[in-house]
Amino acid sequence: MEKGSIPVYLITIMVVMLILIGEIIVFTSSQDDFSSDVTIEDDTLTYSLEGKGSYTYDVVSLNGSLGSPSEVFVYYDPGYGSMVNQVSVSTGAMALDQGYYVEQMSPTLKVRGITNVKIVDAEELGTIMANPGYGKAVVILSGAIPDTVYDGMSESVILDWIETGGRLYWAGNVIGQYIAHKGSVEEVECGQSIFLGAECINTEDTRGEEVIDNGFRDVLYLQNNLLRFAPDLSLLPEDSVCVVMGYTDGSCNSITSLSVGKGSVCIFGGDYSSRQRIDLAQVIASGVGPETELVEYATGVMNHSINGTIGKADAVYVVLGGFFPVYCRLHEVVE
């Protein structure tokens, strides 16, 4: 070996370490190392943050927050068909298939204060959605909805569940277009209209080059800018209530949260990626929904502790660590 040269295997190891270092920082930080508190004082909110070390902090006050979900269910059933595209990953990285994505959801949410996460199969999802959805969240990453809750009709169990207050978080393909059966998949004509009221999904592999200027991209540190499978806002019904976040090409957005009855459907654009998963966790944990507005935010560097005030709202979301958060927490403000 020539002096100064680096073996290929060492280069590979270094690449993998760089890819994973953000998640290592996140997943090895104990939540006991950090705390936050929010109290009401007249027309302002007083916040206090404490933690071991020095971190970037963001404190965000929100109106119209959905609040923290009482439970989060992540659907995964290898026995049922799915419709997701194979994605390439960096050298040495774990294959980003559905199983790995699902596996990583629980620790990614735990950093953000969500610990009541359960992976459920098709039968269990049917049982969950047979009951009212208020306060509950379901994540579907399979690109196809199991026949235990969906038959391609507007009276499907999953629609009733959403309309009673359930929150559906969707990524992986065209929403409503595929029914998953044991070992197979059935295509539904005009299935996206059942969920969104129009045939409006972008199926081209496009990216959003512009940041949506409502502030959510910055305060939630949203990363994914892929727009495939995102709805085109110009094609949605005029009475649609929604909020968009992240990146846009002027028509489609990387994250779109729409009101459906008393519940909501939140669609994340693009094929599987770590950036998409992190954005998904941030949106669930922050409680941002179709009618959420950013009231005010404070940002800076915390060295062990920080105190301050922020505009009054019905919820406050705290982020420590910026793009590589070590602690996030949603505080619901009750007078």
BELKA-V796135 format. One record per run of one state. SS is the DSSP state (h for helix, s for strand, l for the rest). FROM is the first residue (numbers start at 1). TO is the last residue. Records with the same first field share a line. If there is no record, write none. Layout:
# BELKA-V796135
SS = FROM-TO + FROM-TO
This chain:
# BELKA-V796135
l = 1-7 + 29-30 + 42-43 + 64-70 + 76-79 + 81-97 + 111-116 + 121-121 + 130-135 + 141-144 + 147-156 + 164-166 + 172-177 + 183-183 + 188-190 + 197-200 + 202-206 + 208-209 + 212-215 + 220-225 + 227-230 + 236-241 + 249-251 + 261-262 + 269-273 + 287-292 + 312-314 + 321-321 + 325-326 + 333-335
h = 8-28 + 31-33 + 98-110 + 122-129 + 157-163 + 191-196 + 216-219 + 233-235 + 274-286 + 322-324
s = 34-41 + 44-63 + 71-75 + 80-80 + 117-120 + 136-140 + 145-146 + 167-171 + 178-182 + 184-187 + 201-201 + 207-207 + 210-211 + 226-226 + 231-232 + 242-248 + 252-260 + 263-268 + 293-311 + 315-320 + 327-332
